[in-house]
Amino acid sequence: MKLKNIIRFSPVLLASFFAFSFSVPAYSCDYCLLSQGISPLETVKGTGVRVTERYSSLDSVYKGTNEIENPGAKEEYFTTEFSGFFGITDDLVLIANLPYKKTRLDGHLHVHSDGEAEAHPDKGEETGLGDVSLLARYTFYRGHSLEMTNTIAGVWGVKLPTGKTDGRTEDGADFLDAHLQLGTGSTDLLVGLSFSHAHERGSLSGNVLAAITGDGEAGDIDHRFGNTLNYDLTGKYRVYPSSVSPAGQQYFVALGLNGEVMDREVEGGGEVDDSGGHKLYLTPGVQAVIGEHLTIEASYHHPVYINVNGTQIVEDRKITGGISYIF
């Protein structure tokens, strides 16, 4: 079968791939590079800038797939991510992501060796630069016809240890947990794949991004986050206008599934039992495309499946918004 015919049926094949390929244990992470847009291959082209705002609230405690009573732990994460993308050619785009983060702790979840969970009354807050990421995206297939457009691209990059890892609790007595530090202290390799299929007023897009983590630290302890996998599959529909005009305004609604996967972490030379898992979110969103240059969008992540190793505090809501401007 010719490549163009295979690609013509690729939305079904790739949808099946995303639906069935991610069953390994994992945990939440802050690799949000997939948040370059609801459908990045359609909106991030050429040269431009993007500002993404993310908020996560962790106020639920899970043991495996079961939610248990929260003894009083809470964490919050605010991230403003500044991204610049530069088109070297029509197919090759370089991307730099600079996150400015704020982490907040109001009660630390502590799990005893017998599995009992309690909350220590620790408080803490850190604000500053996170870990910078540099990526290259190469579009190796474009297929156009009067009815549809198909695009497939690969992503490669590196995350650099630019964020601080020595944040302390409010009283200064202890270092904050690794997840609450601004950085990881590690250099991580990133590799991913994206596809987009557009047909008339609808589109289907998917992204997968894997991170191979290196050795880092949290305070005065060696720490390594587990290898990570982010993935999403999103459908988008243009509600206005009925026929597209490049110079006009377009409004879309979107609905997607976003997953986060991570292996167990290693701390002080030993594996952390209460780490690693798999989370899946239902993600409705809206998007406005203003002319040929400006895109504004927002999405909400509602957890629909959580399966963590041991006992962990997890997100009960995540909100993302972004503005992109293409020169």
Residue pairs with C-beta under 8 A, 6 or more apart in sequence:
3 141
4 143
7 141
7 143
7 150
7 152
8 143
8 148
8 150
10 150
10 152
10 195
10 197
11 150
11 195
11 197
11 204
14 195
14 206
15 204
15 206
15 233
18 206
18 208
18 231
18 232
18 233
18 257
19 233
22 229
22 231
22 259
22 261
22 278
23 278
24 229
24 261
24 263
24 278
25 261
25 263
25 264
25 276
25 277
25 278
25 307
25 309
26 226
26 228
26 229
26 260
26 261
26 262
26 263
26 276
26 277
26 278
26 279
27 226
27 260
27 261
27 262
27 263
27 264
27 265
27 275
27 276
27 277
27 278
27 279
27 308
27 309
27 312
28 260
28 262
28 277
28 279
28 314
28 315
29 211
29 225
29 228
29 230
29 260
29 262
30 77
30 79
30 130
30 179
31 159
31 190
31 209
31 211
31 228
31 230
32 52
32 54
32 79
32 81
32 230
32 320
33 97
33 133
33 135
33 155
33 157
33 190
33 192
33 209
33 230
34 40
34 192
34 207
34 209
34 230
34 231
34 232
34 258
35 52
35 54
35 81
35 320
35 322
36 44
36 50
36 52
36 83
36 95
36 322
37 43
37 44
37 50
37 295
37 297
37 322
37 324
38 205
38 234
38 236
38 252
38 254
38 256
38 285
38 287
38 297
38 299
39 196
39 203
39 205
39 234
39 236
39 254
40 194
40 205
40 207
41 139
41 151
41 153
41 194
41 195
41 196
41 205
42 151
42 196
42 198
42 203
42 205
43 289
43 295
43 324
43 326
44 50
44 85
44 93
44 324
44 326
45 87
45 93
45 326
46 85
46 87
46 93
46 326
46 327
47 85
47 86
47 87
47 326
47 327
48 84
48 85
48 293
48 324
48 325
48 326
48 327
49 82
49 83
49 84
49 85
49 324
49 325
50 81
50 82
50 83
50 84
50 85
50 322
50 323
50 324
50 325
51 80
51 81
51 82
51 83
51 322
51 323
52 79
52 80
52 81
52 83
52 320
52 321
52 322
53 79
53 80
53 81
53 320
53 321
53 322
54 77
54 78
54 79
54 80
54 81
54 318
54 319
54 320
55 76
55 77
55 78
55 79
55 318
55 319
55 320
56 76
56 77
56 315
56 317
56 318
57 74
57 75
57 76
57 315
57 316
57 317
57 318
58 73
58 74
58 75
58 76
58 77
58 313
58 314
58 315
58 316
59 70
59 74
59 313
59 316
60 67
60 70
60 313
60 314
60 315
60 316
61 67
61 68
61 69
61 70
61 71
61 73
61 109
61 117
61 311
61 312
61 313
61 314
62 68
62 306
62 308
62 311
62 312
62 314
63 115
63 117
63 308
63 310
63 311
64 307
64 308
64 309
65 305
65 306
65 307
67 306
68 117
68 311
70 119
70 313
71 107
71 109
71 117
71 118
71 119
72 107
72 119
72 121
73 106
73 107
73 108
73 109
73 119
73 313
74 105
74 106
74 107
74 313
75 103
75 104
75 105
75 106
75 179
75 180
75 313
76 103
76 104
76 106
77 101
77 102
77 103
77 104
78 101
78 102
78 103
78 104
79 99
79 100
79 101
79 102
79 130
80 99
80 100
80 101
81 97
81 98
81 99
81 100
82 97
82 98
82 99
82 100
83 95
83 96
83 97
83 98
84 95
84 96
85 93
85 94
85 95
85 96
86 93
86 94
87 93
88 94
90 139
91 138
91 139
91 140
92 136
92 137
92 138
92 139
93 136
93 137
93 138
93 139
94 134
94 135
94 136
95 134
95 135
95 136
95 137
95 157
96 132
96 133
96 134
96 135
97 132
97 133
97 134
97 135
98 129
98 132
99 129
99 130
99 131
99 132
99 163
100 128
100 129
100 130
101 126
101 127
101 128
101 129
101 130
101 163
101 182
102 125
102 126
102 127
103 124
103 125
103 126
103 127
103 167
103 176
103 179
103 180
103 181
103 182
104 124
104 125
105 122
105 123
105 124
105 125
105 169
105 176
105 177
105 180
106 123
107 119
107 120
107 121
107 122
107 123
108 119
108 120
108 122
108 177
109 117
109 118
109 119
109 311
109 312
109 313
110 117
110 118
110 119
110 120
111 117
111 274
111 310
111 311
112 118
115 310
115 311
117 311
122 169
122 170
122 174
123 169
123 170
123 171
124 167
124 168
124 169
124 170
124 176
124 180
125 170
126 164
126 167
126 176
126 180
126 181
126 182
127 182
128 163
128 164
128 182
129 162
129 163
129 164
129 182
129 183
130 162
130 163
130 182
130 183
131 159
131 160
131 161
131 162
131 163
131 183
131 184
132 159
132 160
132 162
133 157
133 158
133 159
133 160
133 190
134 157
134 158
134 160
135 155
135 156
135 157
135 158
135 190
136 155
136 156
136 157
137 153
137 154
137 155
137 194
138 153
138 154
139 151
139 152
139 153
140 152
140 153
140 154
141 150
141 151
141 152
142 149
142 150
142 151
143 149
143 150
143 151
147 199
147 200
148 197
148 198
148 199
148 200
149 196
149 197
149 198
150 195
150 196
150 197
150 198
151 194
151 195
151 196
151 197
152 193
152 194
152 195
153 193
153 194
153 195
154 191
154 192
154 193
154 194
155 190
155 191
155 192
155 193
155 194
155 209
156 190
156 191
156 192
157 189
157 190
157 191
158 187
158 188
158 189
158 190
159 184
159 186
159 187
159 188
159 190
159 211
160 187
161 183
161 184
161 185
161 186
161 187
161 216
162 183
163 181
163 182
163 183
163 184
164 181
164 182
164 183
165 178
165 181
165 182
165 183
165 184
165 185
165 216
165 217
165 218
165 219
166 175
166 181
166 219
167 175
167 176
167 180
167 181
167 182
167 219
168 174
168 175
168 176
168 219
169 175
169 176
174 219
175 218
175 219
175 220
175 221
176 218
176 219
177 218
178 184
178 216
178 218
178 223
178 225
178 265
178 267
181 218
181 219
183 216
184 213
184 216
184 223
184 225
185 215
185 216
185 217
185 218
185 223
186 213
186 214
186 215
186 216
186 224
186 225
187 214
188 211
188 212
188 213
188 214
189 211
189 212
189 214
190 209
190 210
190 211
190 212
191 209
191 210
191 212
192 207
192 208
192 209
192 210
193 207
193 208
194 205
194 206
194 207
194 208
195 205
195 206
196 203
196 204
196 205
197 203
197 204
197 205
201 237
201 238
201 242
202 235
202 236
202 237
202 238
203 235
203 236
203 237
204 233
204 234
204 235
204 236
205 233
205 234
205 236
206 231
206 232
206 233
206 234
207 230
207 231
207 232
208 229
208 230
208 231
209 229
209 230
209 231
210 227
210 228
210 229
210 230
211 227
211 228
211 229
212 227
213 224
213 225
213 226
213 227
213 228
214 224
215 222
215 224
216 222
216 223
216 224
216 225
217 223
218 267
221 267
221 268
222 266
222 267
222 268
222 269
223 265
223 266
223 267
223 268
224 265
224 266
224 267
225 262
225 265
226 262
226 263
226 264
226 265
226 266
226 275
226 276
227 262
227 263
228 260
228 261
228 262
228 263
229 259
229 260
229 261
229 262
230 258
230 259
230 260
230 261
231 258
231 259
231 261
232 256
232 257
232 258
232 259
232 283
233 256
233 257
234 254
234 255
234 256
234 257
234 283
234 285
235 254
235 255
235 256
236 252
236 253
236 254
236 287
237 252
237 253
237 254
238 244
238 250
238 251
238 252
239 251
239 252
239 253
240 249
240 250
240 251
241 248
241 250
244 250
246 291
246 292
247 291
247 292
248 291
249 288
249 289
249 290
249 291
250 288
250 289
251 286
251 287
251 288
251 289
252 286
252 287
252 288
252 289
253 284
253 285
253 286
253 287
254 283
254 284
254 285
254 286
254 287
254 299
255 282
255 283
255 284
255 285
256 282
256 283
256 284
256 285
256 299
257 280
257 281
257 282
257 283
258 280
258 281
258 283
258 301
259 278
259 279
259 280
259 281
260 278
260 279
260 281
261 278
261 279
262 275
262 276
262 277
263 276
264 271
264 272
264 273
264 275
264 276
264 309
265 271
265 272
265 275
265 276
266 272
273 309
273 310
274 308
274 309
274 310
274 311
274 312
275 309
275 310
275 312
276 308
276 309
277 306
277 307
277 308
277 309
277 312
278 305
278 306
278 307
278 308
279 303
279 305
279 306
279 307
279 308
279 314
279 315
280 303
280 304
280 305
280 306
281 301
281 302
281 303
281 304
281 318
282 301
282 302
282 304
283 299
283 300
283 301
283 302
284 299
284 300
284 302
285 297
285 298
285 299
285 300
286 297
286 298
286 299
287 295
287 296
287 297
288 295
288 296
288 297
289 295
290 296
292 326
293 325
293 326
293 327
294 323
294 324
294 325
294 326
295 322
295 323
295 324
295 325
295 326
296 322
296 323
297 321
297 322
298 319
298 320
298 321
298 322
299 319
299 320
299 321
300 317
300 318
300 319
300 320
301 315
301 317
301 318
301 319
301 320
302 317
303 314
303 315
303 316
306 314
308 314
